Amino acid sequence: MLLVIDVGNTNTVLGLFDEDKLMHSWRIRTVVEHTSDEYGMLIFNLYKSSRVSSRSVKDIVISCVVPPMLNILEPMCEKYFHVRPLIVGPGIKTGMPIYYDNPREVGADRIVNAVAAFDKYGGDLIIVDFGTATTFDYVSEHGEYMGGCITPGITISSEALFEKASKLPRVEFSRPKSIIAKDTVSSMQAGIMFGYAGLVDGIVERIKQEARSNPKVIATGGLAKTIAPETKSIDIVDEMLTLEGLRIIYNKNI
């Protein structure tokens, strides 16, 4: 089996593939203070709860946007799984031309998403990944990564409002009853939810204008299911897109 690990700034998502089939997936917090042994035992317990033996893992591939985490996860893979992981980064075969001024600057997760989306849905795509930051990436009809843009994520925006406005509380991110809210919490929820939906639609529309096409819009990430229904532009929600991309890239490098 193949273990795929997508390390984000806030969460780390793991998936276990039996050939092309995703058998299990887990989401844990990204904590750079944890040791290799702590992560090893955490993942061991996830396996145990799913009745999967760690011995079934024959290969591992990692996408990481938090460089210190690689110093934790690489030794963990070798100690607990006896596997040297494949790290997505410069020099890895993706099968996708990257038209970025400096391809080394592109986050590994953005390339992984682009590869998966092109493989599953064809070309002329916009991928919106709702993570700690929200990324928008455009893939041409010929399967070329053309670039994109990055905005503060929903959680970052919400926390900034709480931290910088002394009378405003921390609120749960959920859909309010109305845009014309009648209390402070609902007012904040309305501004965050509908404001962010407007941000997504606005950026997608600008990308479409610049690309001079009508690309399909794929959303992924932890909050994709929550925000997508409030937008006019998102066509498909694919929460496991990054995990699928890691599997595809691994297969291109064996």
Contacts in CASP RR format, 6 or more apart in sequence:
PFRMAT RR
TARGET T0000
AUTHOR 0000-0000-0000
METHOD contacts of the structure
MODEL  1
MLLVIDVGNTNTVLGLFDEDKLMHSWRIRTVVEHTSDEYGMLIFNLYKSS
RVSSRSVKDIVISCVVPPMLNILEPMCEKYFHVRPLIVGPGIKTGMPIYY
DNPREVGADRIVNAVAAFDKYGGDLIIVDFGTATTFDYVSEHGEYMGGCI
TPGITISSEALFEKASKLPRVEFSRPKSIIAKDTVSSMQAGIMFGYAGLV
DGIVERIKQEARSNPKVIATGGLAKTIAPETKSIDIVDEMLTLEGLRIIY
NKNI
1 16 0 8 1.000
1 17 0 8 1.000
1 18 0 8 1.000
1 23 0 8 1.000
1 52 0 8 1.000
1 56 0 8 1.000
1 57 0 8 1.000
1 58 0 8 1.000
2 16 0 8 1.000
2 17 0 8 1.000
2 57 0 8 1.000
2 58 0 8 1.000
2 59 0 8 1.000
2 60 0 8 1.000
2 61 0 8 1.000
2 247 0 8 1.000
2 250 0 8 1.000
3 14 0 8 1.000
3 15 0 8 1.000
3 16 0 8 1.000
3 17 0 8 1.000
3 57 0 8 1.000
3 59 0 8 1.000
3 60 0 8 1.000
3 61 0 8 1.000
3 81 0 8 1.000
4 14 0 8 1.000
4 15 0 8 1.000
4 16 0 8 1.000
4 17 0 8 1.000
4 60 0 8 1.000
4 61 0 8 1.000
4 62 0 8 1.000
4 63 0 8 1.000
4 243 0 8 1.000
4 245 0 8 1.000
4 246 0 8 1.000
4 247 0 8 1.000
4 250 0 8 1.000
5 12 0 8 1.000
5 13 0 8 1.000
5 14 0 8 1.000
5 15 0 8 1.000
5 60 0 8 1.000
5 61 0 8 1.000
5 62 0 8 1.000
5 63 0 8 1.000
5 64 0 8 1.000
5 73 0 8 1.000
5 85 0 8 1.000
5 246 0 8 1.000
6 12 0 8 1.000
6 13 0 8 1.000
6 14 0 8 1.000
6 62 0 8 1.000
6 63 0 8 1.000
6 109 0 8 1.000
6 112 0 8 1.000
6 242 0 8 1.000
6 243 0 8 1.000
6 246 0 8 1.000
7 30 0 8 1.000
7 62 0 8 1.000
7 63 0 8 1.000
7 64 0 8 1.000
7 65 0 8 1.000
7 66 0 8 1.000
7 69 0 8 1.000
7 73 0 8 1.000
8 30 0 8 1.000
8 64 0 8 1.000
8 65 0 8 1.000
8 66 0 8 1.000
8 109 0 8 1.000
8 131 0 8 1.000
8 132 0 8 1.000
9 30 0 8 1.000
9 65 0 8 1.000
9 66 0 8 1.000
9 131 0 8 1.000
9 132 0 8 1.000
9 133 0 8 1.000
10 29 0 8 1.000
10 30 0 8 1.000
10 131 0 8 1.000
10 132 0 8 1.000
10 155 0 8 1.000
11 27 0 8 1.000
11 28 0 8 1.000
11 29 0 8 1.000
11 30 0 8 1.000
11 222 0 8 1.000
12 27 0 8 1.000
12 28 0 8 1.000
12 29 0 8 1.000
12 30 0 8 1.000
12 69 0 8 1.000
13 25 0 8 1.000
13 26 0 8 1.000
13 27 0 8 1.000
13 242 0 8 1.000
13 243 0 8 1.000
14 25 0 8 1.000
14 26 0 8 1.000
14 27 0 8 1.000
14 28 0 8 1.000
14 43 0 8 1.000
14 46 0 8 1.000
15 22 0 8 1.000
15 23 0 8 1.000
15 24 0 8 1.000
15 25 0 8 1.000
15 26 0 8 1.000
15 243 0 8 1.000
16 22 0 8 1.000
16 23 0 8 1.000
16 24 0 8 1.000
16 25 0 8 1.000
16 52 0 8 1.000
16 57 0 8 1.000
17 23 0 8 1.000
17 243 0 8 1.000
17 247 0 8 1.000
20 247 0 8 1.000
22 240 0 8 1.000
22 243 0 8 1.000
22 244 0 8 1.000
23 52 0 8 1.000
24 50 0 8 1.000
24 52 0 8 1.000
25 240 0 8 1.000
25 243 0 8 1.000
26 46 0 8 1.000
27 222 0 8 1.000
28 42 0 8 1.000
28 46 0 8 1.000
30 66 0 8 1.000
30 69 0 8 1.000
32 66 0 8 1.000
32 68 0 8 1.000
32 69 0 8 1.000
32 72 0 8 1.000
34 42 0 8 1.000
34 72 0 8 1.000
35 72 0 8 1.000
36 72 0 8 1.000
36 73 0 8 1.000
36 75 0 8 1.000
36 76 0 8 1.000
36 79 0 8 1.000
37 76 0 8 1.000
37 79 0 8 1.000
39 72 0 8 1.000
39 73 0 8 1.000
39 76 0 8 1.000
40 76 0 8 1.000
40 79 0 8 1.000
40 80 0 8 1.000
43 54 0 8 1.000
43 76 0 8 1.000
43 80 0 8 1.000
44 54 0 8 1.000
44 80 0 8 1.000
47 53 0 8 1.000
47 54 0 8 1.000
54 80 0 8 1.000
54 81 0 8 1.000
57 81 0 8 1.000
57 83 0 8 1.000
58 83 0 8 1.000
59 83 0 8 1.000
59 86 0 8 1.000
59 250 0 8 1.000
59 254 0 8 1.000
60 77 0 8 1.000
60 81 0 8 1.000
60 83 0 8 1.000
60 85 0 8 1.000
60 86 0 8 1.000
61 85 0 8 1.000
61 86 0 8 1.000
61 87 0 8 1.000
61 88 0 8 1.000
61 246 0 8 1.000
61 247 0 8 1.000
61 249 0 8 1.000
61 250 0 8 1.000
62 70 0 8 1.000
62 73 0 8 1.000
62 74 0 8 1.000
62 77 0 8 1.000
62 85 0 8 1.000
62 86 0 8 1.000
62 87 0 8 1.000
62 88 0 8 1.000
62 246 0 8 1.000
63 88 0 8 1.000
63 108 0 8 1.000
63 109 0 8 1.000
63 112 0 8 1.000
63 242 0 8 1.000
63 246 0 8 1.000
64 70 0 8 1.000
64 73 0 8 1.000
64 87 0 8 1.000
64 88 0 8 1.000
64 108 0 8 1.000
65 107 0 8 1.000
65 108 0 8 1.000
65 109 0 8 1.000
70 87 0 8 1.000
73 85 0 8 1.000
74 84 0 8 1.000
74 85 0 8 1.000
74 87 0 8 1.000
77 83 0 8 1.000
77 84 0 8 1.000
77 85 0 8 1.000
78 84 0 8 1.000
86 92 0 8 1.000
86 250 0 8 1.000
86 253 0 8 1.000
88 108 0 8 1.000
88 111 0 8 1.000
88 112 0 8 1.000
88 246 0 8 1.000
88 249 0 8 1.000
89 108 0 8 1.000
89 111 0 8 1.000
90 103 0 8 1.000
90 104 0 8 1.000
92 249 0 8 1.000
92 253 0 8 1.000
93 249 0 8 1.000
93 252 0 8 1.000
93 253 0 8 1.000
94 111 0 8 1.000
94 115 0 8 1.000
94 249 0 8 1.000
94 252 0 8 1.000
95 115 0 8 1.000
95 252 0 8 1.000
96 111 0 8 1.000
96 114 0 8 1.000
96 115 0 8 1.000
96 118 0 8 1.000
96 139 0 8 1.000
96 143 0 8 1.000
96 144 0 8 1.000
96 145 0 8 1.000
97 143 0 8 1.000
97 144 0 8 1.000
97 145 0 8 1.000
98 106 0 8 1.000
98 111 0 8 1.000
98 144 0 8 1.000
98 145 0 8 1.000
99 144 0 8 1.000
99 145 0 8 1.000
99 146 0 8 1.000
99 147 0 8 1.000
100 106 0 8 1.000
100 145 0 8 1.000
100 147 0 8 1.000
106 145 0 8 1.000
106 147 0 8 1.000
109 129 0 8 1.000
109 135 0 8 1.000
109 242 0 8 1.000
110 127 0 8 1.000
110 129 0 8 1.000
110 135 0 8 1.000
110 137 0 8 1.000
110 145 0 8 1.000
111 145 0 8 1.000
112 242 0 8 1.000
112 245 0 8 1.000
112 246 0 8 1.000
112 249 0 8 1.000
113 127 0 8 1.000
113 129 0 8 1.000
113 135 0 8 1.000
113 137 0 8 1.000
113 220 0 8 1.000
113 241 0 8 1.000
113 242 0 8 1.000
113 245 0 8 1.000
114 125 0 8 1.000
114 127 0 8 1.000
114 137 0 8 1.000
114 139 0 8 1.000
114 145 0 8 1.000
115 245 0 8 1.000
115 248 0 8 1.000
115 249 0 8 1.000
116 241 0 8 1.000
116 242 0 8 1.000
116 244 0 8 1.000
116 245 0 8 1.000
116 248 0 8 1.000
117 125 0 8 1.000
117 127 0 8 1.000
117 139 0 8 1.000
117 218 0 8 1.000
117 238 0 8 1.000
117 241 0 8 1.000
118 125 0 8 1.000
118 139 0 8 1.000
118 143 0 8 1.000
119 244 0 8 1.000
119 245 0 8 1.000
119 248 0 8 1.000
120 238 0 8 1.000
120 241 0 8 1.000
120 244 0 8 1.000
121 216 0 8 1.000
121 218 0 8 1.000
121 236 0 8 1.000
122 143 0 8 1.000
123 139 0 8 1.000
123 140 0 8 1.000
123 141 0 8 1.000
123 142 0 8 1.000
123 143 0 8 1.000
123 215 0 8 1.000
124 139 0 8 1.000
124 140 0 8 1.000
124 141 0 8 1.000
124 211 0 8 1.000
124 213 0 8 1.000
124 214 0 8 1.000
124 215 0 8 1.000
124 216 0 8 1.000
125 138 0 8 1.000
125 139 0 8 1.000
125 215 0 8 1.000
125 216 0 8 1.000
125 217 0 8 1.000
125 218 0 8 1.000
126 136 0 8 1.000
126 137 0 8 1.000
126 138 0 8 1.000
126 139 0 8 1.000
126 204 0 8 1.000
126 207 0 8 1.000
126 208 0 8 1.000
126 215 0 8 1.000
126 216 0 8 1.000
126 217 0 8 1.000
126 218 0 8 1.000
127 135 0 8 1.000
127 136 0 8 1.000
127 137 0 8 1.000
127 139 0 8 1.000
127 217 0 8 1.000
127 218 0 8 1.000
127 219 0 8 1.000
127 220 0 8 1.000
127 241 0 8 1.000
128 134 0 8 1.000
128 135 0 8 1.000
128 136 0 8 1.000
128 200 0 8 1.000
128 204 0 8 1.000
128 217 0 8 1.000
128 218 0 8 1.000
128 219 0 8 1.000
128 220 0 8 1.000
128 224 0 8 1.000
128 234 0 8 1.000
129 135 0 8 1.000
129 137 0 8 1.000
129 219 0 8 1.000
129 220 0 8 1.000
129 221 0 8 1.000
129 224 0 8 1.000
129 241 0 8 1.000
129 242 0 8 1.000
130 153 0 8 1.000
130 154 0 8 1.000
130 219 0 8 1.000
130 220 0 8 1.000
130 221 0 8 1.000
130 222 0 8 1.000
130 223 0 8 1.000
130 224 0 8 1.000
130 227 0 8 1.000
131 153 0 8 1.000
131 154 0 8 1.000
131 155 0 8 1.000
131 221 0 8 1.000
131 222 0 8 1.000
131 223 0 8 1.000
132 153 0 8 1.000
132 155 0 8 1.000
132 156 0 8 1.000
133 150 0 8 1.000
133 151 0 8 1.000
133 152 0 8 1.000
133 153 0 8 1.000
133 156 0 8 1.000
134 150 0 8 1.000
134 151 0 8 1.000
134 152 0 8 1.000
134 153 0 8 1.000
134 154 0 8 1.000
134 200 0 8 1.000
135 148 0 8 1.000
135 149 0 8 1.000
135 150 0 8 1.000
135 151 0 8 1.000
136 148 0 8 1.000
136 149 0 8 1.000
136 150 0 8 1.000
136 151 0 8 1.000
136 203 0 8 1.000
136 204 0 8 1.000
136 207 0 8 1.000
137 145 0 8 1.000
137 147 0 8 1.000
137 148 0 8 1.000
138 145 0 8 1.000
138 146 0 8 1.000
138 147 0 8 1.000
138 148 0 8 1.000
138 207 0 8 1.000
138 211 0 8 1.000
138 215 0 8 1.000
139 145 0 8 1.000
139 146 0 8 1.000
139 215 0 8 1.000
140 146 0 8 1.000
140 211 0 8 1.000
141 213 0 8 1.000
146 211 0 8 1.000
148 207 0 8 1.000
149 203 0 8 1.000
149 207 0 8 1.000
151 199 0 8 1.000
151 203 0 8 1.000
152 160 0 8 1.000
154 173 0 8 1.000
154 192 0 8 1.000
154 196 0 8 1.000
154 223 0 8 1.000
154 227 0 8 1.000
155 173 0 8 1.000
155 223 0 8 1.000
157 192 0 8 1.000
157 196 0 8 1.000
158 170 0 8 1.000
158 171 0 8 1.000
158 173 0 8 1.000
158 188 0 8 1.000
158 192 0 8 1.000
159 170 0 8 1.000
161 168 0 8 1.000
161 188 0 8 1.000
161 192 0 8 1.000
162 168 0 8 1.000
162 169 0 8 1.000
162 170 0 8 1.000
162 171 0 8 1.000
168 184 0 8 1.000
168 188 0 8 1.000
169 184 0 8 1.000
169 185 0 8 1.000
169 188 0 8 1.000
171 185 0 8 1.000
171 188 0 8 1.000
171 189 0 8 1.000
171 192 0 8 1.000
172 189 0 8 1.000
173 189 0 8 1.000
173 192 0 8 1.000
173 193 0 8 1.000
173 223 0 8 1.000
173 226 0 8 1.000
174 189 0 8 1.000
174 193 0 8 1.000
174 226 0 8 1.000
175 189 0 8 1.000
175 193 0 8 1.000
175 226 0 8 1.000
175 230 0 8 1.000
176 186 0 8 1.000
176 187 0 8 1.000
176 189 0 8 1.000
176 190 0 8 1.000
176 193 0 8 1.000
177 186 0 8 1.000
178 186 0 8 1.000
178 190 0 8 1.000
179 190 0 8 1.000
179 191 0 8 1.000
179 194 0 8 1.000
180 190 0 8 1.000
181 187 0 8 1.000
181 189 0 8 1.000
181 190 0 8 1.000
193 227 0 8 1.000
193 230 0 8 1.000
194 230 0 8 1.000
196 227 0 8 1.000
196 230 0 8 1.000
197 227 0 8 1.000
197 230 0 8 1.000
197 231 0 8 1.000
198 231 0 8 1.000
200 227 0 8 1.000
200 231 0 8 1.000
200 233 0 8 1.000
200 234 0 8 1.000
201 231 0 8 1.000
201 232 0 8 1.000
201 233 0 8 1.000
202 233 0 8 1.000
204 217 0 8 1.000
204 231 0 8 1.000
204 233 0 8 1.000
204 234 0 8 1.000
205 233 0 8 1.000
207 215 0 8 1.000
208 214 0 8 1.000
208 215 0 8 1.000
216 235 0 8 1.000
216 236 0 8 1.000
217 233 0 8 1.000
217 234 0 8 1.000
217 235 0 8 1.000
217 236 0 8 1.000
218 234 0 8 1.000
218 235 0 8 1.000
218 236 0 8 1.000
218 237 0 8 1.000
218 238 0 8 1.000
218 241 0 8 1.000
219 227 0 8 1.000
219 228 0 8 1.000
219 234 0 8 1.000
219 236 0 8 1.000
219 237 0 8 1.000
219 238 0 8 1.000
220 237 0 8 1.000
220 238 0 8 1.000
220 239 0 8 1.000
220 240 0 8 1.000
220 241 0 8 1.000
220 242 0 8 1.000
221 239 0 8 1.000
221 241 0 8 1.000
221 242 0 8 1.000
222 239 0 8 1.000
224 234 0 8 1.000
224 237 0 8 1.000
224 238 0 8 1.000
224 239 0 8 1.000
225 237 0 8 1.000
225 239 0 8 1.000
227 234 0 8 1.000
228 234 0 8 1.000
228 237 0 8 1.000
238 244 0 8 1.000
END
